[in-house]
């Protein structure tokens, strides 16, 4: 219960901060000294748990349970009274506003918390050690994310697979033109998926097969979705207008072509029987690789013997152990070698066990005493069966996690098996759930990034995909570790309050659970909770709840419901919120209307709001009454001015925590708005034709001193750029090349994207500009001559030029930039292409084997560029500025900008795992994406060619 208690306490600290802030501004009627007393007590308990969470025994477990229950009760108390006060409009000066009842309930809770603290003080040995540890804590606890050992962020360590890879490649290439099934079988954690992935990405395999598709099956699967994934190269997406079923489409796609399909993690023969008839035998050497843990399944898949993976020998185990712990092939600490070899031997040759225990030891500071304790624990598992032994190894690593990482790790249970999780989505979930403690010097998102890196370094999560820059893009969790998360979560009663609501009503027309978005049958639509329905929401007193949520939240006693939005002309009983929500995401491609703007303020703990597919939404001024709000993510949104307020009330309408805002239509940067978003980091603005030349005060953007990512579309105004900018994207802004000196002078600029913005035939940058620029995209310009060399962009790593028909050449000096790794050209002049190839030849002759050049003129060469053939046509901005056409803009597909700010709900991913995988990487992200960068909100932006 320690983790559940800790998570509930940390979540409560955020609620207390919210209440305290509102009370200071006199927006809540409550005794502020009581709030501060609770803050002090809760912070004490948080610190106590951080140092004593490993304690065992019935007495201490009972106290953890009491802490968890008290925290939950206190959150309920706050929600009851805050919502009650917010409901009362224009109270008279003598109105009590329920303050007396509020204070009385707080007194009761203060007594309960004090009682728990007294009980803790009676556990004498615990308190004595707590005081000692508290005094030495600064020196005893390593910094978050620090590691003496190897970092897993750079790549997943692969050792000892070369022989296996050669044998599987031999099976793929052997002379047998008939379709062959190659089963790979072995116990969980032995490396089946790693082997299959290494084969799948091998250069020989890539060149041999016309079609390669990777699809994950898992225990819970849908035949229809697997087939859709196979049709769309592993990304399940539904496309209208095709009368054939997905099986027939797949058969047509594969017919006559040499294909390789990897079906990872097959559990039943029934799954294979459901799919096999759709794979044509073309008589050309096509192959299907299937991984499974089950020998009887593998033996029944093919007439050939399955390829059985066996545990690694001791030498290979030791090599993998050293790579994981020290980042090199040998032990760099001789005094630890004997202990380390014993630990590696006891991992029984299973890569998962070795990497997980190695990740634990890499964080140990290389202390001999700690290694000896780990070795003793591992050796105590020697008599266990293989499955039990593996579980004990994984559990040992989990038990040695700092408690602040445990809620974040256990949260992985909410994602479906084999899910591909974008790391920013995961961090945002952790923040919205309230798992991350506040620190003065770092934002919650920055801390979340450190937490994630720590879990990857410990090999509890693994890297699925990386950016060209080497940064982490997506991650995953091994099935066995996910099973561990599920098991511990049940034991801990972890995740006990529904704080995140994700509803996708675009594809589903039946009733869906208003809590998680899964389908809800009529049988399940009964009164599972006691609902307090706040008028005018009375007609939605019994929203649908699915069976899973009924079980997960069975302890919930009461929820207060509000109806904030609905589809124009239609009533959706799932479109209802409860007042404890912190994250609301509605994916809906039809117009939405606000039922009552006054209801919005009742979502008083809301941190993220996202309407990703809806047409224009005009927010009410009540949005300024949500100080906890961190993200406003809409396809097209109008942000109103804050309500008029006296000077002393000004802070009451400040979104002090807001990090991301987009895509804001016709935003007027008045003093009131700028003062109301002082900590904004990511901003996307677009203007209509009628306001393109109007003064909307964009010159005042420089007042946003923490802004890191800025996207501006369709304006002729002068723009003020704050020095904090790291990423800048300008679309149809018409700036002469000479004006780029202002942009080049930005001291922190790392990425610049210009889409039909720069004008003129010459660009002659000045030395001393663009000193930190790492990536440059130019799409659409009449530039002819470009005078540049290695001194003008000294840190440039990536250069992309598109639709530059008049450019004579890329300056040869650009090739001498020591950091340059990639040049990409599309729809450029032949002479520009020749110059790029000449640069490549010159660099290769000088021993530069890092630089790569990509040239593409055929939209069919890249399945992400669907409309490129039209990009060089009409550039008349007046004809394409309607926001209705933003998603279809002919210039956008070429430079896919994926903005990863708000995630999709984890339960929705469980329902349509494959199809949403592509959406997570592309179109599903905040709709800042009309301009199309790959943005990392709240922490900057990185762009990646697909």
C-alpha angles and dihedrals in degrees: 000000000000094000094047089049092049094047092049091049094049090048089050092054089062091050091049091050089053093049092045091051092050092046091052089054090047091241089125128046105225137117103266093203089063090053091050091049090054092047091055092049095046092048088051091053092047091054091044091054093047089060101035107032091113093063116119133201137091095265095055092041089055089053092051089052091049091050091051093049093046092050091051091048092049092052088051090051092053093047092050096051100035092051090046092054094044090054093059111086128210098349118201119249091255094047113121091210089203092292093135093054090044092054092046092053091047090052089055091051092046088055091051092050091047089050090055090049090052091051090051090052089056091062089082102184090049094051093046092052090043092058092048093047092045091058094050097035097107092060097034100053116069119224117272111273095008116142135174091193131065121308117233093202092086096055144327110267113245119187133165100012101108095094092047091049092052092051094049091046087052089055090050094050103036118120104268116112094192119099107271130199115213112194118197111199133185144123122287113283096022095112107260095141092043090053093047091048092050090051092044092054096042113124093232091052093046091054096042100056127062092206129028122182130177118199131170118218107181127172096292110051143155117217091210093053094045089053091048089051092051091049092051098043095262096320113104109217129157118226123187126222098054116110094190120093118245091256092057091045090052092050091052091047093053099037113115094002130105104242140181119202124184114201105191125203104006113184106177139035087225090068090054093045090053091056110029097086091064094061110087120214099228095177091235104106101275115169139198120202115200124187121202140158093216118089095198090054092048092048093053097050100072144014087238123079114265118253103250119205114214128197117276120262120248096264093052091044090053092048092052090045092054093045090052098044104032103019092237139079097257137048109268092193108062092189089063099045098091092048091045094051090052091052092047091049091052091055087075095227096294112140094209092056093045095049094045095048088041090053088054093051093045087064094048099089087241092276112168094214091056092048090051091053091050091048090051091051093047094048090052088067093060096109095048124108117256094262094045092044092054092048091051092051092051091045091052090057092047093049090054094054118112106255093244088066096048099075090047091051094045090051088073088080089076092067121080122256112284092008120168104224123193106228095226090052089053093049091049090052091052090051094048092047089055097239097134122080120228119252123184098226099046137045121240089250092053090051090047090055090053091049091052093049089051092053091048091048088053089052091237087120124029134212114254101174135006133198121247085258090060093251120138115264107167134008139188143190129237115250092242092052090047089052087053090052091052093047095048093043091056092047092046095042085233122178100029104160128061103232099151125066121188119175123179107189096161097090103020122075100175126078116293131195109268090216104050107005097243118135116275122203125217090253090059094049096093132114103286094157136028103253125204101203113204115213132281085035097069095120090062098060095130110040119180117274123187126227094252093056090046089061098037095050099032090126093059111113104186142002127192111222129208130180109219104160141012139173114275108265095359133085116220113193090200093057094086129111135207121222097245093064119123099177127039122180123172119182106198130143098204132082115281128203132203110245093198125351090205089065092064094072089058089071083076098163095046113140104167130030122181133175099173105176106025122112121245114334121193109207119218121240087251087080086081090063093069104085093173093061112124104168134033107185120176136148088231123358139167114215110205126214116268116263116273109269140174116252092258090053096047095102090055089073099044121114091210095170099044110129105165133034125176156195093000115182117215094344112193109207099216123165090257094055096042092049089048096058103042097150100043114144104175126039133173119187131178130180134210121237091257092058098037094104097027124109107255093160097253087155086073093063086097087074090071093088096181098047111129104165124042129176118181123181131191109356137128094197128114109262125213111217119204115224089237093072116124099167127035127179121180122185124186093344098131106222121167116239088246088061090061089083088078090055092043091055093063102115098211102036111134104162131034127184121186117186113182088326111107115077133193139061098261135050116189109171120200123240110254094042128106090021094162101030111134102170131031126186122184115182118176121002140140092227113145105175127035118189109198142127140173092292094062099059103020095172101036113142104167131035124184123181120183133173096003101139095165100048107118098199148334106254110256090227089068088071090060092063099116095215097048112120107160139030119184127187130186128172092356129139120281091243091055090051091049091051091052091052090047090052089052092050092048093049093047090051088056092051098262103144095162101072117093129187124202123191123184131170100157117078088207089068092070121041092204094062103070101157104032094118089072097048097096095051130086111000096179102136092199090067099053107036098099107118088220088072097044094103090053099043109148093224098053107072093064097067105034106205109191113195109202103194109119123032132215117252115274093229091054088055089055090057098047103016100159100040094050094049091081092042091054090057097040133005098016096072126096110304092246073101095090083094093042119224127142098248129183103206119212090018106047132269137282123190125213132186111230 
